[in-house]
Amino acid sequence: MRAAADGQNRSGASTFMTFRIMRTLVVRAMLPSEDERGWVCGAAGGRRLGSGDDMSTFIGERSGSHRYIAPELDDLRFRKLFDETRSMAIQGYLPDGRVVYWNRASEDLYGFSAEEALGANLLDLIIPPEMRDGVREAIAEMFATGQGIPPGRLDLLHKSGRRLPIYSSHSVVEVPGHPPVLFCMDSDMSALTRAEAEIWAAKAEADRASLAKSKFLAAASHDLRQPVQTLLLVLASVEHQVAGQPKAAQAVEMMKTAVDGLNGLLTGILDMSRLDAGVVTPLMEGIDLGGLVARLADEYSAAARDKGLRLRRVARPLRVRSDSSLLEQALRNLVENALRYTPAGGVLIGVRRRGDRAAIEVVDSGIGIPADKHSEIFEEFHQLDRPGRDRGQGLGLGLAIVARVAGLLGAEVRLASQPGRGSRFSLLLPLDHEQPQAEAAPQPVADCPGRLLVVEDDDSLRNSLEMMLADWGYRTVAVPTGEDALAVAAALDWSFDALLLDHRLGRGLTGTATAREMHRQSGRPFPTLVLTGDTAKERIAEIHDSGFAMLHKPIAPKVLRLRLAQLLRHQAQA
């Protein structure tokens, strides 16, 4: 019984307090006692106990009323309260389990009338068979110690045989000269149990809807990335070819702007997927905030001027411990968000010291955010006051990504805003007190031409990759499946300098599985770059766990060119 009560305890504080109050009142109202005339309050009209009578005989009688009659007015009120109440089932039991008190609420709750219950055994009335041994032991322990077990949830029996979820509290009451009585105060939890079931069902439905949304976004983003990636590569090649033709070059530039916008939307979805997949591990290092803010301010100054805005920076020479890539991503999102929602005025990027932390602040004179919307704007796909979605304002992922990144970095995000006057977003990070080491200026990585095996199942993208790689001086062999790649590589005696593979290759081997098999069959490792348009957490984690380099589609040509050169250069130096 103790284990059952502990295991099923789901009460609230208010319910527990009610039981404590009721327990005090029950002791006063229901204990049998003698008045000044020697009459025992317990049977209707009362009767005097004879010399051979004892209390256990008296209270065990099934005849007459089972309700004790208090001699004092207050006790009468208490008796009536407990006897007639329909909200709290109260029962009294002797050490052997016999029922000596059974109020109307007990009749309603368990289905047994008082006449049926009085004198019967608790175990036979409402205790399920599998619980009887435990209840018998618990009753014996309570009478032995004089203390009730902690209140809690029990599943007891109705007269019909159905189970009832009950919250039960127990108290042993002892009066000198009389046998102790165990009082139980029970409350029906059926409504609460139904409510809990409805809540869990609603949560399960919400989880299913969230999973369906994630699967849809993953599938849609992968399918969109393929043509976008093809466009990026083809446009880069066309741009090179029309460099001397102004009108054609202008048309290509307009196309690049449109494709870059679509690329940005897809990248937002990918960033959220990578963060949710748990595959992003921060690399903490010392970062010069002054240099970072200056560089971003210079980069975004043209975009600010195009909107007629002023972009200023005020940066102290402070250093923090953080991941440079993730911090820059979060700061970029804040700056872009400020520029997007500021129709007039300006944007300020600043750095200041706050105790043992540095605060990076992005302040704008934009539309502002109502106080009751401060938490909502950090949710995925949320656009303030744009329920119909404005494609020009992005997907509504920027601030959600900032919140995720801040959590990874151990940073704090703060927001102060007034509608119509602007907003201040702050990122607070721990200061870095270590002395920075002098760093050599980064050297540009030149192309390192070689022979590449390209595995891509999309015909247009495969052809575009071949064309682009040829422009960069690479020799290529391109195939659509992993199985084809293994056959061709074996036929050419594994004479490749690097592997460039899409991850999802139809029904056959994946890109990572193909690369692992090539390494095994050839007996040597190849520099391997896996391209993916997937946003599903499982697939991103799978590629990450493979240890191969990874780029997410759509990939800017200059990024792909640099990464390939780095891989081959590293292999040459190994």
Secondary structure, DSSP 8 states (H G I E B T S, - for coil): -HHHHHHT----HHHHHHHHHHHHHHHHHH--EE-TTSEEETSTT-EE--TT--HHHHHT--SS-SS---SSHHHHHHHHHHHH-SS-EEEEE-TT-BEEEE-HHHHHHHS--HHHHTTSBHHHHT--GGGHHHHHHHHHHHHHHT-----EEEEEE-TTS-EEEEEEEEEEE--TTS--EEEEEEEE-HHHHHHHHHHHHHHHHHHHHHHHHHHHHHHHHHHHHHHHHHHHHHHHHHHHHTTT-HHHHHHHHHHHHHHHHHHHHHHHHHHHHHHHHT------EEEEHHHHHHHHHHHHHHHHHHTT-EEEEEE---EEEE-HHHHHHHHHHHHHHHHHT-SSSEEEEEEEEETTEEEEEEEE-SS---GGGTTGGGSTT--TT-TT--GGG--S-HHHHHHHHHHHHT-EEEEEEETTTEEEEEEEEEB--S----------------EEEEE-S-HHHHHHHHHHHHHTT-EEEEESSHHHHHHHHHHTTT--SEEEEES--TTS--HHHHHHHHHHHHTS---EEEEE----HHHHHHHHHHT-EEEESS--HHHHHHHHHHHHHHHHH-
